[in-house]
Amino acid sequence: MSGFRKVCRWIHREFGYLAAGMTIIYAISGVAVNHTHQFNPSYIEEAREFAIEPPGFGETDEIAPVIIERLSLTEPVKNVWRATPGMIRVIIESGTYDVELATGQVRAVQLRPRPVLNDVNFLHLNKPKGLWTWVADVYAVLLGLLALTGLFLVKGRRGLTGRGGVLLTVGLALPLAYLIFEKYL
């Protein structure tokens, strides 16, 4: 085995174990985050409906205090805005209340963090910023290093000059073909 291939094998083996744990975390989160159009990957949403005395119509800043009082909220209000001319949305830390002004019908959506997924999504989406940005950047560079050194681990017809080269080309072509198809066709 050549010296270069030995170094690649050493890098791939040693850093591969380090990256494996983070890859599992990122893989779990990645699949969940890819399906935000089907479910909220970070929070369990529980909806319920009830009615309050109709607040009537008026300027948002005039009727918002009336709505908040009638909702008897136990959490501080983060924001209130007019979602449509006939509906006010009240946002609190744990969810939202949509109030129909004419009827007083309320649709409350409470959010509870999903066990495990909420935490791994928090990291995957880099919400902590700061130090975690550096950790994630080092991880990304490490994955690149593993990918590059992995190209040289096998030689011959199963390696880069054979089947491995074909698979590498397919791996590069898939995202490029998708981008071309999505953006230009």
Phi, psi and omega per residue, in radians:
M1 nan 2.345 -3.117
S2 -1.211 2.788 3.130
G3 -1.062 -0.704 3.135
F4 -1.093 -0.794 -3.133
R5 -1.140 -0.618 3.096
K6 -1.101 -0.750 3.117
V7 -1.120 -0.752 3.121
C8 -1.058 -0.739 3.138
R9 -1.116 -0.760 3.137
W10 -1.082 -0.851 3.125
I11 -1.030 -0.814 -3.080
H12 -1.112 -0.739 -3.125
R13 -1.194 -0.916 -3.038
E14 -1.186 -0.884 -3.111
F15 -1.333 -0.396 3.110
G16 -1.098 -0.707 3.095
Y17 -1.134 -0.709 3.119
L18 -1.082 -0.786 -3.095
A19 -1.285 -0.422 -3.058
A20 -1.033 -0.772 -3.138
G21 -1.076 -0.819 3.136
M22 -1.175 -0.586 3.135
T23 -1.117 -0.683 3.104
I24 -1.079 -0.791 3.119
I25 -1.069 -0.843 -3.133
Y26 -1.156 -0.584 3.126
A27 -1.163 -0.787 3.120
I28 -1.038 -0.868 -3.134
S29 -1.136 -0.709 -3.103
G30 -1.036 -0.773 3.114
V31 -1.112 -0.779 -3.127
A32 -1.089 -0.820 -3.090
V33 -1.181 -0.483 3.096
N34 -1.160 -0.260 -3.066
H35 -1.992 0.546 3.125
T36 -1.094 -0.377 3.100
H37 -1.304 -0.212 -3.134
Q38 -1.887 -0.519 3.114
F39 -2.821 2.820 3.093
N40 -1.450 1.931 -3.037
P41 -1.278 -0.271 -3.095
S42 -1.801 -0.419 -3.047
Y43 -2.353 2.534 2.980
I44 -1.539 2.200 -3.127
E45 -1.770 2.216 3.094
E46 -2.111 2.027 -3.103
A47 -1.808 2.523 3.032
R48 -2.548 2.725 -3.139
E49 -2.175 2.515 3.078
F50 -2.765 -3.112 -3.117
A51 -2.267 2.600 2.981
I52 -2.122 2.990 3.058
E53 -1.074 2.249 -3.095
P54 -0.976 2.250 -3.113
P55 -1.383 -0.231 -3.100
G56 1.370 -3.040 -3.094
F57 -1.808 2.855 -3.128
G58 2.772 -3.092 3.093
E59 -1.166 2.539 -3.097
T60 -0.965 -0.808 -3.094
D61 -1.189 -0.312 3.096
E62 -1.471 -0.729 -3.054
I63 -1.624 -0.266 3.134
A64 -1.012 -0.819 3.128
P65 -1.076 -0.580 3.118
V66 -1.155 -0.782 -3.139
I67 -1.105 -0.803 -3.118
I68 -1.048 -0.724 3.123
E69 -1.133 -0.747 -3.111
R70 -1.237 -0.434 3.096
L71 -1.345 -0.323 -3.124
S72 0.891 0.938 -3.094
L73 -1.260 2.501 3.100
T74 -1.741 -0.203 3.114
E75 -1.864 2.688 3.065
P76 -1.155 2.555 3.123
V77 -1.426 2.256 3.122
K78 -1.530 -0.664 -3.094
N79 -2.834 2.675 3.032
V80 -2.373 2.290 3.091
W81 -2.620 2.776 -3.109
R82 -1.554 1.810 -3.109
A83 -1.228 -0.666 3.049
T84 -2.482 2.966 3.108
P85 -1.004 -0.476 -3.100
G86 -1.859 0.190 -3.087
M87 -2.485 2.396 3.052
I88 -1.930 2.370 3.053
R89 -1.886 2.219 3.076
V90 -1.886 2.190 -3.099
I91 -1.947 2.216 3.033
I92 -2.115 3.044 -3.098
E93 -0.996 -0.700 -3.029
S94 -1.718 0.205 3.099
G95 2.761 -2.771 -3.083
T96 -2.399 2.738 3.028
Y97 -2.261 2.078 3.057
D98 -1.771 2.086 -3.048
V99 -1.999 2.096 3.042
E100 -1.354 2.107 -3.021
L101 -1.165 -0.659 -3.073
A102 -1.300 -0.626 -3.015
T103 -1.893 -0.347 -3.065
G104 1.405 0.075 3.096
Q105 -1.133 2.356 -3.106
V106 -2.143 2.323 2.974
R107 -1.988 1.945 -3.129
A108 -1.775 2.293 3.068
V109 -2.091 1.993 3.110
Q110 -1.719 2.454 -3.139
L111 -1.970 2.295 3.029
R112 -2.148 2.351 3.134
P113 -1.026 2.356 3.051
R114 -1.277 2.283 3.095
P115 -1.000 2.440 3.112
V116 1.178 -0.989 -3.074
L117 -1.047 -0.696 3.139
N118 -1.017 -0.752 -3.110
D119 -1.241 -0.777 -3.127
V120 -1.224 -0.570 3.064
N121 -1.178 -0.640 3.090
F122 -0.980 -0.775 3.120
L123 -1.292 -0.814 -3.089
H124 -1.030 -0.695 -3.125
L125 -1.490 0.087 3.101
N126 0.929 0.819 3.083
K127 -1.254 -0.493 3.128
P128 -1.227 -0.420 -3.069
K129 0.962 -2.666 3.070
G130 0.895 -2.225 -3.091
L131 -1.013 -0.656 -3.113
W132 -1.095 -0.529 3.084
T133 -1.039 -0.742 3.131
W134 -1.168 -0.744 3.112
V135 -1.050 -0.815 -3.133
A136 -1.134 -0.661 3.101
D137 -1.138 -0.761 3.104
V138 -1.076 -0.724 3.106
Y139 -1.067 -0.776 3.139
A140 -1.092 -0.743 3.097
V141 -1.125 -0.708 3.113
L142 -1.064 -0.738 3.088
L143 -1.096 -0.702 3.080
G144 -1.080 -0.752 3.120
L145 -1.100 -0.746 3.104
L146 -1.106 -0.706 3.114
A147 -1.110 -0.796 -3.114
L148 -1.179 -0.796 -3.139
T149 -1.191 -0.562 3.116
G150 -1.101 -0.480 3.124
L151 -1.089 -0.445 -3.033
F152 -1.862 0.151 -3.118
L153 -1.306 -0.620 -3.103
V154 -1.979 2.426 3.123
K155 -2.083 2.992 3.097
G156 1.444 -2.660 -3.028
R157 -1.201 -0.287 3.068
R158 -1.678 -0.161 -3.083
G159 -1.666 -2.684 -3.051
L160 -1.091 -0.540 -3.132
T161 -1.513 -0.007 3.131
G162 -2.242 -2.189 -3.098
R163 -1.021 -0.652 3.116
G164 -1.057 -0.691 3.102
G165 -1.139 -0.677 3.107
V166 -1.120 -0.804 -3.141
L167 -1.135 -0.657 3.070
L168 -1.063 -0.775 3.128
T169 -1.085 -0.757 3.099
V170 -1.093 -0.746 3.130
G171 -1.084 -0.623 3.072
L172 -1.330 -0.641 -3.063
A173 -1.260 -0.591 -3.078
L174 -0.989 -0.960 -3.133
P175 -1.160 -0.611 3.122
L176 -1.149 -0.774 3.116
A177 -1.090 -0.715 3.129
Y178 -1.104 -0.784 3.120
L179 -1.050 -0.784 3.131
I180 -1.077 -0.824 -3.139
F181 -1.084 -0.799 -3.073
E182 -1.206 -0.706 -3.035
K183 -1.572 -0.583 -2.934
Y184 -2.058 -0.154 -3.131
L185 -2.023 nan nan
